[in-house]
Amino acid sequence: MKVILETHRLILREYTMEDFDGLYAILSDPETMRHYPAPYDEKGVARWLTWSLNNYKTCGFWLWAIQLKENGQFIGDCGITMQSIDGESLPEIGYHIHKDQWRKGYAKEAATAVRDWFFAHTDYAAVYSYMKYTNLPSYATAASLGMRRVKEYPDPKDGICYVYRITRKEWKKRTFRTLQTERLLLRPWREEDAETLYQYAKEPEVGIPAGWMPHTSPEHSREILRTVLRKPTVFAVCLKDGTPMGNIHLNFDTDMSDREDECELGYWLGKPFWGPGIIPEAGRELLRYAFEELGVNAVWCGRYDGNEKSRRVQEKLGFVYHHTTHGLKVLDGLRTGHVMLMTRETWETIYRKETI
Ligand SMILES: CC(C)(COP(=O)(O)OP(=O)(O)OC[C@H]1O[C@@H](n2cnc3c(N)ncnc32)[C@H](O)[C@@H]1OP(=O)(O)O)[C@@H](O)C(=O)NCCC(=O)NCCS
């Protein structure tokens, strides 16, 4: 048995001909196959298996059998197949789960791991999913993989089809990463960080200048961790031993820009650590990550009037003044906001020179 991937609850492995009965139970079931032209007969199931076995050799991937870790039960398959989508041969994530196992999140869990495997092991620029427009669970799964609907077209076999896609660039933005600098570790926040987060985020001098209310309890911090900070481009700024001191993030939903290739940099640091250039050091690495790895073309950064410490951080990073807005409603009052910009060109001029 050749195992390809493991997730929290699942093992994805290559098919063998011994999977025939389990697969037949899935593919011959009219309810499971209601979005297909017809359920499969024995010949069709045998073809499905030999097609997978052959393609492991020629492509290095195809549909993989899914087994439950807890008892080894075969519950379906998930993988990448090359499909003709509106006349183009494109890699498609597919999933088929036994109906007894629906609504347990298995398709999403398997497909997420398959998506990550595919980008890490191949050079394709994007991966797709397409389905008949009536197949609601399938496009909900595609959306949960970070895919967006990019097309709809009339398929001669299936009728109207929706095409979903996630590009390599979009995928990277969804991936949790750990970055390093000389003194720092920038890592994803974890729920266990709640107490430490509270220590620093309860201070009014940290939250108020940045535009958010100080945290009121460790539970409040835990809630913020879950809802705000546990995201792929949000990083705990840590000492090398992993102890958090503050936060730095790239926000792609910023109202500073509606372009997909632009984002906003934000940061705060616990008071005991102010002064020796921690955030400028973290900021330089985040700019590198944004421009070099995420393919971003511009990074915005704002601050409210009077926040001189933040102004210095932005200056030291090389941001260029862009505009000022008065009368912004923030917390209980009105503030003036200054917006700074770093274009790819500026970044290359400053930082590429530094590395030569
Ligand atoms: C803004 C902030 C992130 C700066 O982080 P940092 O890692 O301390 O940055 P630096 O060490 O480069 O210090 C920046 C400037 O702050 C000033 N500063 C640092 N420590 C200070 C202190 N204890 N008291 C007064 N000023 C201080 C210095 O003028 C320094 O500029 P300099 O290098 O020209 O001397 C941090 O002060 C903070 O978290 N503030 C509250 C939240 C916030 O305002 N976030 C930004 C929202 S836009």
The ligand as a Tripos MOL2 file, in Angstrom:
@<TRIPOS>MOLECULE
LIG
   48    50     1     0     0
SMALL
NO_CHARGES

@<TRIPOS>ATOM
      1 C1          4.7180   51.2760   16.5940 C.3       1 LIG1
      2 C2          5.4360   50.0930   17.2160 C.3       1 LIG1
      3 C3          4.9250   48.8260   16.5590 C.3       1 LIG1
      4 C4          6.9370   50.2650   17.0030 C.3       1 LIG1
      5 O1          7.6200   49.0440   17.1810 O.3       1 LIG1
      6 P1          9.1780   48.9840   17.6590 P.3       1 LIG1
      7 O2          9.6410   47.5930   17.3530 O.co2     1 LIG1
      8 O3          9.2890   49.4830   19.0120 O.co2     1 LIG1
      9 O4          9.8570   49.9780   16.6370 O.3       1 LIG1
     10 P2         11.2910   50.6950   16.8140 P.3       1 LIG1
     11 O5         12.1180   50.0020   17.8380 O.co2     1 LIG1
     12 O6         11.8440   50.8910   15.4820 O.co2     1 LIG1
     13 O7         10.8610   52.1150   17.3800 O.3       1 LIG1
     14 C5         10.1760   53.0360   16.5640 C.3       1 LIG1
     15 C6         10.3190   54.4190   17.1070 C.3       1 LIG1
     16 O8          9.5770   54.4790   18.3160 O.3       1 LIG1
     17 C7         10.2270   55.3350   19.2570 C.3       1 LIG1
     18 N1         10.2930   54.6010   20.5270 N.ar      1 LIG1
     19 C8         10.6860   53.3290   20.7110 C.ar      1 LIG1
     20 N2         10.5390   52.9820   21.9940 N.ar      1 LIG1
     21 C9         10.0450   54.0250   22.6280 C.ar      1 LIG1
     22 C10         9.6390   54.2820   23.9510 C.ar      1 LIG1
     23 N3          9.7460   53.3490   24.8920 N.pl3     1 LIG1
     24 N4          9.1400   55.5080   24.2470 N.ar      1 LIG1
     25 C11         9.0340   56.4400   23.3170 C.ar      1 LIG1
     26 N5          9.3830   56.2550   22.0390 N.ar      1 LIG1
     27 C12         9.8600   55.0610   21.7000 C.ar      1 LIG1
     28 C13        11.5480   55.6870   18.7160 C.3       1 LIG1
     29 O9         11.4610   57.0400   18.3190 O.3       1 LIG1
     30 C14        11.7420   54.8250   17.4760 C.3       1 LIG1
     31 O10        12.2540   55.5510   16.4180 O.3       1 LIG1
     32 P3         13.8760   55.7730   16.2330 P.3       1 LIG1
     33 O11        14.4090   54.4580   15.7140 O.co2     1 LIG1
     34 O12        13.9650   56.8680   15.2790 O.co2     1 LIG1
     35 O13        14.4470   56.1060   17.5780 O.co2     1 LIG1
     36 C15         5.1350   49.9720   18.7390 C.3       1 LIG1
     37 O14         5.4960   51.2010   19.3560 O.3       1 LIG1
     38 C16         3.6670   49.7160   19.0600 C.2       1 LIG1
     39 O15         3.2650   48.5770   19.1050 O.2       1 LIG1
     40 N6          2.8670   50.7760   19.2720 N.am      1 LIG1
     41 C17         1.4330   50.5970   19.5870 C.3       1 LIG1
     42 C18         0.6180   49.9810   18.4510 C.3       1 LIG1
     43 C19         0.7700   50.7690   17.1740 C.2       1 LIG1
     44 O16         0.7840   51.9740   17.1990 O.2       1 LIG1
     45 N7          0.8160   50.0580   16.0370 N.am      1 LIG1
     46 C20         0.9370   50.6980   14.7580 C.3       1 LIG1
     47 C21        -0.3730   51.1150   14.2670 C.3       1 LIG1
     48 S1         -0.2320   52.0060   12.7820 S.3       1 LIG1
@<TRIPOS>BOND
     1     1     2 1
     2     2     3 1
     3     2     4 1
     4     2    36 1
     5     4     5 1
     6     5     6 1
     7     6     7 2
     8     6     8 1
     9     6     9 1
    10     9    10 1
    11    10    11 2
    12    10    12 1
    13    10    13 1
    14    13    14 1
    15    14    15 1
    16    15    16 1
    17    15    30 1
    18    16    17 1
    19    17    18 1
    20    17    28 1
    21    18    19 ar
    22    18    27 ar
    23    19    20 ar
    24    20    21 ar
    25    21    22 ar
    26    21    27 ar
    27    22    23 1
    28    22    24 ar
    29    24    25 ar
    30    25    26 ar
    31    26    27 ar
    32    28    29 1
    33    28    30 1
    34    30    31 1
    35    31    32 1
    36    32    33 2
    37    32    34 1
    38    32    35 1
    39    36    37 1
    40    36    38 1
    41    38    39 2
    42    38    40 1
    43    40    41 1
    44    41    42 1
    45    42    43 1
    46    43    44 2
    47    43    45 1
    48    45    46 1
    49    46    47 1
    50    47    48 1
@<TRIPOS>SUBSTRUCTURE
     1 LIG1         1 GROUP 0 **** ****
